């Protein structure tokens, strides 16, 4: 089910809301714009960290479609890092 939600976020341009277990064993809530899905990793722009991130697939404990539609990869890469949030709408929490 998680893999299906990740792929839908990628293909439909929605943000992905996830519960993520990082390498240090911390569980966090993340919201990301997904750009690429590989076998073991998910590449995207983390809205909480305001930076590109490589999420390990095994670390994504739960995922659901977010409420925001984001810009394209080209739109986001072409913007200064402090302006990327503008391509994904408001960053207010649900």
N, C-alpha and C positions, 0 to 999 in steps of 0.2 A: 504494500500500500504506500509506503514512504517513497519508494522509487517512482511510482506512478505520479504522485503529487509533485515530486521534483521535476520530472519531465514535463508535466503540464505547466508548471511555473516557467520553465524554459521556453516552451513553444508558444504559450499565450502571452508572455511578457508580464506576468504578475510577479509580485514579490513573493518570497517564500518565508513563512514564519516557521521557525524550528526551535526545538529543544536540542541543544548541542553539548556534547561531552568533549571538552578540549583535552589536549595532551597531558595537562597537569591534573586531570581528574575532576575539574570543575564543571558543573552543569550550569549552562547559561541559556537565556532566551536570545535568539538572533533573528533578525529580519534581513534578508538579502535579495538582491536582484541577481538572478542566475544567468550566467553567460555561456557556460560549457559544462557538460556532464561527461566525466570519464568513468572508467570502470570503478576506480577506488576513490575518486575525488570529485568534488563539485566546486567549480570556480565561480566566484561572484563578488559583487560589491556589497560589503556588510554595512548596513545603514547605522547600526549602533557604533561601530568602530570608525566609520567614515573612511574606509579603505578597502582595497581589493583583498580578498581572502581566498585561501584554498581550504575548503572544508573536507575532512576525511569522511567518506560515506559512512563508515562504521560508527562515527561519532554523532551522526544525525539520528537521535533517538526517536523523534516524532516530528512530523511536518504537516503543514496545511497551507492552502493557498492564502496569500495575503490579500489585503483590500486595495492595494495600490498597483497601478500600472506604471511601469518605468519606461524611460527612453531606451533607445537602442544602444548597443555596445559603442558604436561610433559617436553617438551623442554624449555618452558618459565619458569616454576616453578623451574626447576633445574639450572637456571642461576642466577648469582648475578644481583641485580636490575639495576646496571649501564650497564649491557651487554644485557639486554633483547631486546633493539632496534635491535640488530644483527639478531634476529630471524624473524624480520619483514622487513628487507631490509633498505634502506635509509629512514631517517625521513624527507627528504626535502619536502616542501609543493608543491602541484600541481601548 
